[in-house]
Amino acid sequence: MGYLLKGRWHPGRRDNHDGAFVRQSSTFRDSISAGGRYPPAARRYRLYVSLACPWASRAIIVRKLKKLEAAVSMTVVHPDMLENGWTFGGEVDATTGRHFLYEVYRDAAPGFSGHATVPVLWDTETRTIVNNESSDIIRMLNREFDEWGDPSVDLYPDDLAAEIDAVNGEIYGAVNNGVYRAGFATKETAYHDAVWKLFDALERIESRLADGRFLVGAALHGSGCGGYLLPLSVSTSSTIRISSATSGICGTTRTFGAGSRTSTNCPASARRSISCTSSGTTTEVRRG
């Protein structure tokens, strides 16, 4: 994967703490807002994403739902994240003139330390990163570009904001990030802790969805955009593969997307056993 340390690129991952995967905090947290340093404008900002990343994918979903394809341009990086991190597939990015995403980070902050992650919201006028936190980006896409998008779609309504934030906290901590905590754990105790928190959370989410199709309210909101990616994060990630005998993964899918069909006929007794593959090693974990 690789990382920058004081502006210098280093292949590989930084050491985990006690064998547990620790996600770095997003560094660029500026906002697009009327009257601010970065005002809303059509075709000024560019979104850098990877189709393999659930964090970037929810930004892609919101951009599509808000019909912002013409207003906010988008670059999809190459799906393989190797020794140079995210790349532009051997090509030079036409907007930044760079071969690698870490060079874009270095342009924005020459002494930057950390991983060059997606999504990235880039300002083509000041030639810097506005924001690299997906939760911030999707809210800006939802609210600040209505002049050029679809204002009838509101994925973060004021009356549901507190509940959406609470559900997002559950999804982020135990599930979306939990997949990475399991996949990148380097010690068995950290791995098992992440796995059980992941599947416990999936069961709680499925219980929440027992009486309705949506995580919050009676329509799709920001939580659903991230929630729909839960089973995809678990079952199709190119770097982490976790398969389960529970109904959690397949059972969750049915409630996030209209028309989705899945089976939830797994017996409760099977939920005691989870077969997990991480870093090339398959482990069967039993509880109870």
C-alpha positions as CSV (number, residue, x, y, z in Angstrom):
1,M,0.0,0.0,0.0
2,G,2.6,2.5,1.0
3,Y,2.6,5.8,3.0
4,L,4.1,9.2,3.1
5,L,6.4,10.2,6.0
6,K,7.2,13.9,6.0
7,G,6.5,14.0,2.3
8,R,8.7,11.0,1.4
9,W,7.0,7.9,0.0
10,H,7.6,4.5,1.7
11,P,6.2,1.2,0.3
12,G,4.3,-1.1,2.7
13,R,2.0,-0.4,5.7
14,R,3.0,1.4,8.9
15,D,3.2,-0.9,11.9
16,N,-0.1,-1.8,13.6
17,H,-0.6,-1.1,17.3
18,D,-0.7,-4.4,19.3
19,G,-1.5,-6.2,16.1
20,A,-4.7,-4.2,15.6
21,F,-5.5,-2.1,12.5
22,V,-5.8,1.6,13.4
23,R,-7.3,3.8,10.8
24,Q,-5.7,7.2,10.4
25,S,-7.8,10.3,10.9
26,S,-8.6,12.3,7.8
27,T,-6.3,15.3,7.5
28,F,-8.1,17.6,5.0
29,R,-11.4,18.7,6.5
30,D,-12.2,22.0,4.8
31,S,-15.8,22.6,3.6
32,I,-17.5,23.8,0.4
33,S,-19.9,26.5,1.5
34,A,-21.4,29.7,0.2
35,G,-19.2,32.7,1.2
36,G,-16.4,30.4,2.4
37,R,-12.9,29.7,1.1
38,Y,-14.3,27.1,-1.2
39,P,-17.7,28.3,-2.6
40,P,-20.0,25.9,-4.5
41,A,-19.3,26.0,-8.2
42,A,-20.0,23.8,-11.2
43,R,-17.0,22.1,-12.7
44,R,-14.5,23.5,-10.2
45,Y,-14.1,20.4,-8.0
46,R,-13.0,16.9,-8.9
47,L,-13.6,13.8,-7.0
48,Y,-10.9,11.1,-6.9
49,V,-12.3,7.6,-6.1
50,S,-11.7,3.9,-6.3
51,L,-14.4,1.5,-7.1
52,A,-12.8,-1.0,-4.7
53,C,-13.1,1.3,-1.7
54,P,-16.4,1.4,0.2
55,W,-15.6,4.9,1.6
56,A,-15.2,6.3,-1.9
57,S,-18.1,4.3,-3.3
58,R,-20.6,6.0,-1.0
59,A,-19.4,9.3,-2.4
60,I,-20.0,7.9,-5.9
61,I,-23.5,6.9,-5.0
62,V,-24.4,10.3,-3.5
63,R,-23.0,12.1,-6.6
64,K,-25.2,9.8,-8.8
65,L,-28.4,10.2,-6.7
66,K,-28.0,14.0,-6.6
67,K,-27.4,14.0,-10.4
68,L,-24.1,15.9,-10.1
69,E,-22.2,14.1,-12.8
70,A,-21.9,17.3,-14.9
71,A,-21.2,19.6,-12.0
72,V,-18.6,17.6,-10.1
73,S,-16.1,15.7,-12.3
74,M,-14.7,12.4,-11.2
75,T,-11.5,10.4,-11.7
76,V,-11.4,6.7,-10.9
77,V,-8.0,5.4,-9.9
78,H,-6.6,2.0,-11.0
79,P,-8.2,-0.8,-8.9
80,D,-4.8,-2.3,-7.9
81,M,-3.2,-0.6,-4.9
82,L,0.4,-1.8,-5.0
83,E,3.8,-0.4,-4.0
84,N,2.9,3.1,-5.2
85,G,-0.6,3.1,-3.7
86,W,-3.4,4.3,-5.8
87,T,-2.3,5.1,-9.4
88,F,-3.8,6.4,-12.6
89,G,-3.1,3.1,-14.4
90,G,0.3,4.1,-15.8
91,E,-1.1,7.3,-17.2
92,V,-0.7,10.9,-16.2
93,D,-3.7,12.5,-14.5
94,A,-4.9,15.3,-16.8
95,T,-6.0,17.5,-13.9
96,T,-3.0,17.3,-11.6
97,G,-0.2,16.1,-14.0
98,R,0.6,13.3,-11.5
99,H,1.1,9.6,-11.9
100,F,0.3,8.6,-8.3
101,L,-2.3,9.8,-5.8
102,Y,0.3,10.2,-3.1
103,E,1.9,12.9,-5.3
104,V,-1.5,14.8,-5.3
105,Y,-1.4,14.6,-1.5
106,R,2.2,15.9,-1.5
107,D,1.2,18.8,-3.7
108,A,-1.5,19.8,-1.2
109,A,0.8,19.3,1.8
110,P,4.5,18.9,1.0
111,G,5.3,17.5,4.4
112,F,2.3,15.2,4.7
113,S,2.6,12.0,6.7
114,G,0.1,9.2,6.3
115,H,-1.7,7.0,3.7
116,A,-2.9,8.6,0.5
117,T,-6.6,7.5,0.7
118,V,-9.7,8.0,-1.3
119,P,-12.1,9.7,-1.7
120,V,-10.4,13.0,-2.3
121,L,-12.2,16.2,-3.2
122,W,-9.8,18.4,-5.2
123,D,-10.1,22.1,-6.0
124,T,-8.9,22.7,-9.5
125,E,-8.5,26.5,-8.9
126,T,-6.4,26.5,-5.8
127,R,-4.9,23.1,-6.7
128,T,-5.3,21.6,-3.3
129,I,-7.3,19.0,-1.4
130,V,-10.4,20.4,0.1
131,N,-11.4,17.2,2.0
132,N,-10.6,13.5,2.2
133,E,-13.2,12.4,4.7
134,S,-16.0,10.6,3.0
135,S,-18.7,11.5,5.5
136,D,-17.9,15.2,5.0
137,I,-17.8,14.8,1.2
138,I,-21.2,13.1,0.9
139,R,-22.8,15.9,3.0
140,M,-21.3,18.6,0.8
141,L,-22.5,16.8,-2.3
142,N,-25.9,16.4,-0.7
143,R,-26.4,20.1,0.3
144,E,-24.0,22.5,-1.4
145,F,-24.6,21.7,-5.1
146,D,-28.3,21.8,-5.4
147,E,-28.2,24.6,-7.9
148,W,-26.7,22.1,-10.4
149,G,-28.1,18.8,-9.1
150,D,-31.4,17.5,-7.8
151,P,-32.6,19.5,-4.8
152,S,-35.6,17.1,-4.3
153,V,-33.2,14.4,-3.0
154,D,-32.1,15.1,0.6
155,L,-30.0,12.3,2.1
156,Y,-29.4,14.2,5.3
157,P,-32.6,15.9,6.4
158,D,-32.4,18.1,9.5
159,D,-35.1,16.2,11.4
160,L,-33.2,12.9,11.0
161,A,-29.7,14.1,11.3
162,A,-29.1,12.9,14.9
163,E,-30.4,9.4,14.2
164,I,-28.4,9.2,10.9
165,D,-25.3,10.2,12.8
166,A,-25.9,7.5,15.4
167,V,-26.5,4.8,12.8
168,N,-23.5,5.9,10.9
169,G,-21.4,5.5,14.0
170,E,-22.5,1.9,14.3
171,I,-21.9,1.2,10.7
172,Y,-18.5,2.9,10.6
173,G,-17.0,1.5,13.8
174,A,-18.0,-2.1,13.8
175,V,-18.8,-2.9,10.2
176,N,-17.2,-0.8,7.4
177,N,-14.0,-0.3,9.5
178,G,-14.5,-3.6,11.2
179,V,-13.8,-5.4,7.9
180,Y,-10.4,-3.7,7.7
181,R,-9.7,-4.3,11.4
182,A,-10.2,-8.0,10.7
183,G,-8.4,-8.1,7.4
184,F,-5.3,-6.2,8.4
185,A,-5.0,-7.5,12.0
186,T,-1.5,-9.1,12.6
187,K,-2.3,-10.8,15.8
188,E,-5.0,-13.4,16.5
189,T,-6.6,-11.6,19.5
190,A,-7.0,-8.4,17.5
191,Y,-8.4,-10.4,14.6
192,H,-11.0,-12.3,16.6
193,D,-12.1,-9.2,18.4
194,A,-12.8,-7.4,15.1
195,V,-14.6,-10.4,13.6
196,W,-17.0,-10.8,16.5
197,K,-17.8,-7.1,16.7
198,L,-18.4,-7.1,13.0
199,F,-21.0,-9.9,13.1
200,D,-22.6,-8.7,16.3
201,A,-23.1,-5.4,14.6
202,L,-24.6,-7.1,11.5
203,E,-27.1,-8.9,13.6
204,R,-28.1,-5.6,15.4
205,I,-28.5,-3.9,12.0
206,E,-30.6,-6.7,10.7
207,S,-32.8,-6.5,13.8
208,R,-33.2,-2.8,13.1
209,L,-34.4,-3.6,9.6
210,A,-36.9,-6.3,10.6
211,D,-39.8,-3.9,10.4
212,G,-38.8,-1.7,7.5
213,R,-36.7,-1.4,4.3
214,F,-34.5,1.5,5.5
215,L,-32.1,2.1,8.3
216,V,-33.5,5.5,9.1
217,G,-36.9,6.8,8.3
218,A,-39.1,5.8,5.4
219,A,-36.7,6.6,2.5
220,L,-33.0,6.2,1.6
221,H,-30.7,8.5,3.5
222,G,-27.0,8.8,4.1
223,S,-26.9,5.8,6.3
224,G,-28.3,3.6,3.6
225,C,-25.7,4.7,1.1
226,G,-23.0,3.4,3.5
227,G,-25.1,0.5,4.7
228,Y,-25.7,-0.8,1.2
229,L,-22.0,-1.3,1.0
230,L,-21.8,-3.4,4.1
231,P,-22.2,-6.8,2.5
232,L,-20.1,-5.7,-0.5
233,S,-17.3,-4.7,1.9
234,V,-17.4,-8.0,3.6
235,S,-17.8,-10.4,0.6
236,T,-16.1,-8.8,-2.4
237,S,-13.2,-6.7,-1.1
238,S,-10.0,-7.4,-3.1
239,T,-7.8,-7.2,0.0
240,I,-10.0,-8.8,2.7
241,R,-12.2,-11.9,2.3
242,I,-14.5,-12.9,5.1
243,S,-17.1,-15.6,4.6
244,S,-19.7,-16.5,7.2
245,A,-22.2,-19.1,8.0
246,T,-24.5,-16.5,9.5
247,S,-27.4,-14.7,7.8
248,G,-25.7,-11.4,8.5
249,I,-24.1,-10.7,5.2
250,C,-26.7,-11.9,2.7
251,G,-29.6,-11.0,5.0
252,T,-28.5,-7.4,5.2
253,T,-28.5,-6.8,1.5
254,R,-32.2,-7.1,1.0
255,T,-33.0,-4.0,2.9
256,F,-30.6,-1.4,1.5
257,G,-31.5,-1.6,-2.2
258,A,-35.0,-1.6,-3.7
259,G,-35.7,-4.9,-5.4
260,S,-32.7,-6.7,-4.0
261,R,-33.3,-10.4,-3.2
262,T,-31.5,-12.6,-0.7
263,S,-32.1,-15.5,1.5
264,T,-32.1,-15.4,5.3
265,N,-32.8,-19.1,5.9
266,C,-29.6,-19.8,7.8
267,P,-30.4,-21.6,11.1
268,A,-29.5,-19.7,14.3
269,S,-27.2,-22.5,15.5
270,A,-24.9,-21.7,12.5
271,R,-24.3,-18.3,13.8
272,R,-21.9,-19.7,16.4
273,S,-19.4,-20.6,13.7
274,I,-17.6,-18.2,11.4
275,S,-15.1,-19.2,8.8
276,C,-12.7,-16.3,8.1
277,T,-9.9,-15.8,5.6
278,S,-7.4,-13.0,6.3
279,S,-3.9,-12.4,5.0
280,G,-4.0,-15.8,3.2
281,T,-4.9,-17.8,6.4
282,T,-8.3,-19.5,6.9
283,T,-9.5,-19.7,10.5
284,E,-12.7,-21.1,11.9
285,V,-13.8,-19.2,15.0
286,R,-16.3,-20.7,17.4
287,R,-18.1,-19.0,20.2
288,G,-20.4,-20.3,22.9
